[in-house]
Amino acid sequence: MHMYAKIYDFAASAGAFEGFVYPKEKLDPDDLPKWIDNLVGAYQHLEPEVRNEFQSLLDGTLGRAVRALIPVLGEDHETILKLKSMVSGGLPKTEDDFQKKKWFQE
């Protein structure tokens, strides 16, 4: 698979995960482990210089997912720790923290 396709595949999965866990009334934590393991596996297979190109964007996407999950799972849950392993910057303040303008809006 071409590197650009790998990046798209990873980004699409991360974005879909953020939408899936966004606060809602019913969230089954048993649905998360395989999804998280796939995200971590894909992230680790991307070269560090490739990850560096999108890391700040990923920090926002997965950071908001972490913020949405902490009230449900707790700060020290294995799922939270795995997600945090892919976030290098600080977490957004809330799951609603969308401060960045899109690249085409600048």
PyMOL commands that set and color helices and strands:
alter all, ss='L'
color gray80, all
select helices_A, chain A and resi 3-21+29-31+33-45+48-73+78-84+103-105
alter helices_A, ss='H'
color red, helices_A
deselect
rebuild
show_as cartoon
